[in-house]
């Protein structure tokens, strides 16, 4: 009987591991997946999201990010011979063709052009190696620590890998560029070139999911089907990533549904909102009001609002002079005891420094 109890316990553990801590099993096909809030990065749902895996053409999200960060969409790019005839998806670049970086970015993200990826890399980095170095540096800087790029397109290499979590972070960073958002939400695009100028987006999320606004498909035999999807509703953008997914689009739609059905964008505090008054020494005023530098919203499930706590980290007093907008302290937001945001507190007004005589005169005048 003991052996049966042990078997039953093992089965319970195995089954439980497939049910996410959020309390709902979505029955997804992917080996690794994640759903995050595209604004704050909060993880809303995940399984094995830090597992290093090949990611195929979802690589191109980072290629686009680095290109937008390091180049200009108005750049004129002369195509080199080595960019012609790259295997896999192509926008059919021609040797010596001159094309804008903007057009190539659309070809990269809509048609998944491997030739466009190589041409972008050579234009921005001067060499594939230099561009790949920029990709890896960017990954490290945004916390995508389990990612390594060896090329700009995602054709298979054993040393080219990422994770669902890292791809979500990379996509979140890419959306900080309006041009990226405009590209990946486009269902089609006509490039300024004589031939092969119509790019049709391979990402069915734009047609099939309400609010779908990006971002990239990927497939190789080794990676399987990989998909990064985004959608925006009710003031939230969610980013879903599925790796090695048999039912890739439906997996991501289930993830997005889960997020929109269970989380609401919640107001925590507003930009310019008064938070604290502190003493000022040697100034023409005795106090300065501190206000929040930026608004803060956070996706919350039902029942989480009462678990939000705010703490203020400011000095007891500050010496003049003070300029309007000076950063003086922090407003820290906690959910269930975990820090979820550290915002700046700034001076609402300027305060001049005055001498001892002026301070004495002010005290008499305002008594």
SVG drawing of the C-alpha trace seen along z (x, -y; Angstrom):
<svg xmlns="http://www.w3.org/2000/svg" viewBox="-12 -92 44 94">
<polyline fill="none" stroke="black" stroke-width="0.4" points="0.0,0.0 2.9,-2.4 4.2,-2.1 0.7,-3.1 0.7,-6.1 4.1,-7.2 3.0,-6.8 -0.1,-8.9 2.0,-11.6 4.4,-11.7 1.4,-12.0 0.0,-14.8 3.3,-16.7 3.6,-16.2 0.1,-17.4 0.5,-20.3 3.6,-21.5 1.5,-22.0 -1.0,-24.2 0.4,-27.7 0.5,-29.3 -2.1,-31.7 -4.6,-28.9 -5.8,-28.2 -4.4,-25.6 -4.8,-27.0 -3.8,-23.7 -1.2,-25.2 0.8,-23.3 4.0,-25.3 7.0,-24.0 7.8,-27.4 5.5,-30.5 4.9,-33.8 2.5,-36.6 3.6,-40.0 2.2,-43.5 3.9,-45.5 4.1,-48.7 5.4,-47.5 6.7,-44.1 4.7,-42.3 4.6,-38.6 0.9,-37.5 1.3,-33.9 4.2,-31.6 5.7,-28.2 9.4,-27.3 9.9,-30.9 13.6,-31.0 14.5,-27.9 17.1,-28.7 15.7,-27.7 16.1,-28.5 13.8,-31.3 14.1,-31.5 12.9,-34.8 11.6,-36.3 15.3,-37.3 14.3,-40.1 12.6,-42.0 16.0,-42.7 17.4,-43.4 14.7,-46.1 15.3,-47.5 19.0,-47.9 18.4,-49.4 16.0,-52.0 18.3,-52.8 21.5,-53.1 20.2,-54.3 17.6,-56.6 14.6,-55.3 15.5,-57.8 18.9,-56.2 19.6,-55.2 21.2,-51.8 23.2,-50.4 22.7,-46.6 25.9,-44.6 26.4,-41.4 26.7,-39.2 23.1,-40.2 21.6,-38.8 20.2,-35.2 20.2,-34.6 18.4,-31.3 14.9,-31.3 12.3,-34.1 13.4,-37.0 12.4,-40.4 14.6,-39.7 17.2,-42.4 19.4,-43.1 23.1,-43.8 23.6,-47.6 19.9,-48.4 19.4,-51.5 16.6,-51.2 15.6,-53.1 16.2,-51.6 12.4,-52.1 11.5,-50.0 13.9,-47.3 12.5,-47.3 9.0,-46.7 10.4,-43.9 12.2,-42.5 9.1,-42.5 6.2,-41.8 7.9,-39.4 10.6,-38.2 13.3,-38.9 16.6,-37.3 18.3,-39.3 16.8,-42.5 18.2,-41.4 21.7,-41.0 21.6,-44.3 20.4,-46.1 23.2,-44.5 25.9,-45.5 24.5,-49.1 24.3,-49.7 27.2,-47.6 29.6,-47.7 29.9,-43.9 27.6,-41.1 29.9,-40.6 29.7,-44.2 26.0,-44.3 25.6,-41.0 27.7,-42.6 25.3,-45.5 22.4,-43.0 24.0,-41.2 24.9,-44.4 21.3,-45.6 20.0,-42.3 22.2,-42.6 21.2,-46.2 17.5,-45.4 17.9,-42.3 17.6,-39.6 20.4,-37.7 19.7,-34.3 20.0,-35.3 22.8,-35.0 22.7,-36.2 25.1,-35.0 23.2,-36.4 20.5,-39.0 17.9,-36.7 17.5,-33.6 18.7,-30.9 19.7,-28.0 22.9,-28.0 23.4,-26.0 24.8,-29.2 21.9,-31.3 19.2,-31.2 16.8,-33.1 14.0,-32.5 10.3,-33.3 10.9,-35.8 13.8,-37.5 11.9,-37.8 9.1,-39.5 11.6,-42.0 13.1,-42.6 9.6,-43.2 8.7,-45.6 11.8,-47.6 11.1,-47.7 7.7,-49.1 9.3,-52.2 9.8,-53.2 6.7,-54.5 8.1,-53.5 8.4,-49.9 4.8,-49.9 3.7,-51.3 5.6,-48.7 4.4,-45.6 0.8,-46.6 0.7,-47.1 -1.1,-44.4 0.7,-45.3 3.1,-47.9 4.3,-49.1 8.0,-49.8 9.5,-52.5 11.2,-50.0 10.4,-48.8 9.9,-45.1 8.8,-42.9 7.6,-46.0 4.4,-44.6 4.9,-43.3 2.1,-41.3 2.3,-40.6 2.6,-36.9 1.3,-37.6 -2.3,-36.4 -2.8,-38.0 -3.6,-41.3 -6.6,-39.8 -7.7,-37.1 -7.4,-38.7 -9.4,-41.8 -6.9,-44.5 -4.0,-42.6 -1.1,-45.0 2.0,-42.9 4.6,-41.4 6.6,-38.5 6.4,-34.8 9.4,-32.4 10.0,-28.9 12.8,-26.5 12.9,-22.8 15.0,-23.0 13.1,-25.7 9.6,-24.7 6.9,-27.3 7.7,-30.5 5.4,-33.4 5.5,-36.8 2.0,-38.5 0.8,-41.7 -2.6,-43.2 -4.0,-46.4 -7.3,-46.8 -8.7,-48.8 -5.5,-50.8 -3.2,-47.8 -0.8,-46.3 0.0,-42.6 2.8,-40.6 2.5,-36.9 5.4,-34.6 5.2,-30.9 8.2,-28.8 8.1,-25.4 4.3,-25.6 2.3,-23.2 -0.8,-25.5 1.1,-28.7 -1.5,-31.3 -4.2,-29.7 -1.7,-29.4 -1.0,-33.1 -4.7,-34.0 -5.4,-32.0 -2.6,-33.8 -3.9,-37.2 -7.5,-36.2 -6.3,-35.2 -4.6,-38.5 -7.4,-40.7 -10.0,-38.7 -8.2,-38.6 -6.2,-41.8 -7.3,-45.5 -5.1,-48.5 -5.2,-50.2 -4.4,-53.7 -1.9,-54.0 -0.9,-57.7 -0.8,-60.6 1.9,-62.7 2.2,-65.9 0.2,-64.5 1.2,-66.0 2.9,-63.4 4.9,-65.1 5.9,-68.5 9.4,-68.8 11.3,-71.5 13.7,-73.8 16.7,-75.4 18.4,-78.7 15.6,-79.3 13.0,-82.1 10.4,-79.5 10.2,-77.2 8.8,-74.2 8.7,-72.6 6.0,-70.4 7.1,-67.1 5.0,-65.6 5.2,-62.5 7.4,-62.9 5.4,-60.3 2.0,-58.6 2.0,-55.0 -0.5,-52.4 -0.3,-48.7 -2.2,-45.6 -4.0,-44.1 -6.2,-41.0 -9.4,-41.2 -8.5,-41.4 -5.0,-42.8 -5.8,-46.5 -5.9,-46.2 -2.5,-44.6 -0.9,-47.8 1.2,-49.8 3.1,-53.0 6.2,-54.2 8.0,-57.5 11.8,-57.9 12.7,-61.5 15.0,-63.6 13.6,-65.3 14.8,-68.6 16.7,-70.0 18.9,-73.1 18.2,-75.7 18.6,-76.5 16.1,-74.2 15.0,-74.2 11.6,-73.2 11.8,-69.6 14.8,-68.6 14.6,-65.0 14.5,-64.9 13.1,-61.5 11.3,-58.4 7.8,-57.0 8.0,-53.2 5.0,-51.0 4.6,-47.4 2.3,-44.6 1.9,-42.0 5.3,-43.1 7.2,-43.0 8.6,-46.3 6.9,-46.8 7.9,-50.4 10.3,-53.1 9.2,-56.5 10.9,-59.9 9.5,-62.7 10.4,-66.1 10.1,-69.7 7.0,-71.4 8.5,-74.9 11.9,-76.6 13.2,-78.0 16.0,-80.6 18.8,-80.6 18.8,-83.7 21.2,-84.9 20.7,-85.0 19.5,-88.7 16.9,-87.9 15.7,-84.9 15.3,-86.9 13.4,-89.7 11.1,-87.1 10.2,-85.6 9.3,-89.0 7.3,-89.9 5.2,-86.7 4.5,-86.6"/>
</svg>
